[in-house]
Amino acid sequence: VEKMFLVNSEMINDKCLHSLKFISHSLSHLEIERCPDVTISGILSLSRLNKLQYLRLHKLDGVTKSEWDTLKEKTKEILPNCETHFGEADYIEAEHALPPPS
């Protein structure tokens, strides 16, 4: 698997993102959009994807504005060879995001 598009799904969560490590040898392109159960923890777990060259994050309700700002800096560190794109209005305005799934 070289490209993966995770879009508009309540089934996608941090555990799913953690399991992407099993295809880290081939995954080069990843887009995550409108997956409300994805949090900063799941996104930071993408650091295991050493072949990732392109990452797009868009409209993730599980991420607050302050976490979003943190992600913009952290992705440069954890994925230095990856082109990362953040869409407009990608975070929720609330003080706290949705709690992680149990």
C-alpha positions as CSV (number, residue, x, y, z in Angstrom):
1,V,0.0,0.0,0.0
2,E,1.5,3.3,-1.1
3,K,-1.4,5.7,-0.8
4,M,-4.2,5.8,1.7
5,F,-7.1,8.1,2.1
6,L,-8.9,8.0,5.4
7,V,-12.0,10.2,4.9
8,N,-15.2,10.9,6.7
9,S,-15.3,7.9,8.9
10,E,-16.1,7.4,12.6
11,M,-14.4,4.0,12.4
12,I,-11.0,5.6,12.0
13,N,-9.4,6.4,15.4
14,D,-6.0,6.6,17.0
15,K,-5.7,2.8,17.2
16,C,-6.1,2.6,13.4
17,L,-3.3,5.2,13.0
18,H,-1.1,3.2,15.4
19,S,-1.6,0.1,13.2
20,L,-0.3,1.8,10.1
21,K,3.2,0.9,11.4
22,F,2.5,-2.5,9.7
23,I,2.7,-0.9,6.3
24,S,5.4,1.6,7.1
25,H,7.7,0.0,4.6
26,S,5.5,1.1,1.7
27,L,3.1,3.9,2.7
28,S,4.3,7.2,1.1
29,H,1.1,9.2,0.9
30,L,-1.6,9.6,3.6
31,E,-4.6,11.9,3.9
32,I,-6.8,12.0,7.0
33,E,-10.0,14.1,6.8
34,R,-13.2,14.3,8.8
35,C,-12.3,11.4,11.1
36,P,-13.7,12.7,14.5
37,D,-12.0,10.1,16.7
38,V,-8.5,10.9,15.5
39,T,-6.6,12.9,18.2
40,I,-3.1,14.4,18.5
41,S,-1.9,11.1,19.9
42,G,-2.8,9.2,16.8
43,I,-1.2,11.8,14.5
44,L,2.0,11.8,16.5
45,S,2.1,8.0,16.2
46,L,2.7,8.5,12.5
47,S,6.4,9.2,13.3
48,R,6.9,5.4,12.7
49,L,6.1,5.9,9.0
50,N,9.6,6.4,7.8
51,K,8.7,6.2,4.1
52,L,5.9,8.8,4.3
53,Q,6.5,11.7,1.9
54,Y,3.1,13.4,1.9
55,L,0.6,13.9,4.8
56,R,-2.6,15.9,4.6
57,L,-4.7,16.6,7.7
58,H,-8.1,18.3,7.4
59,K,-11.1,18.9,9.7
60,L,-10.2,16.6,12.6
61,D,-12.7,17.3,15.4
62,G,-10.6,15.4,18.0
63,V,-8.0,18.1,17.8
64,T,-8.2,21.5,19.6
65,K,-6.7,24.7,18.2
66,S,-3.7,24.6,20.6
67,E,-3.1,21.0,19.7
68,W,-3.3,21.9,16.0
69,D,-0.6,24.5,16.5
70,T,1.5,22.0,18.3
71,L,1.1,19.5,15.5
72,K,2.2,22.0,12.9
73,E,5.6,22.3,14.7
74,K,5.9,18.6,15.8
75,T,5.3,17.1,12.3
76,K,8.4,19.0,11.1
77,E,10.4,17.2,13.8
78,I,8.8,13.7,13.7
79,L,8.5,13.6,9.9
80,P,11.3,15.7,8.6
81,N,11.2,14.3,5.0
82,C,7.5,14.5,4.7
83,E,5.5,17.3,2.9
84,T,2.7,18.1,5.3
85,H,-0.5,20.1,4.5
86,F,-3.0,21.4,7.0
87,G,-6.4,22.4,5.6
88,E,-8.4,25.4,6.7
89,A,-10.5,25.3,9.9
90,D,-8.9,21.9,10.9
91,Y,-9.6,22.2,14.6
92,I,-12.6,22.7,16.8
93,E,-13.1,26.0,18.5
94,A,-14.0,24.4,21.9
95,E,-11.5,24.6,24.8
96,H,-11.2,20.8,24.7
97,A,-11.6,18.3,21.9
98,L,-13.8,15.3,22.1
99,P,-12.4,12.7,24.6
100,P,-10.4,9.9,23.0
101,P,-12.5,6.7,22.4
102,S,-12.3,4.2,25.2
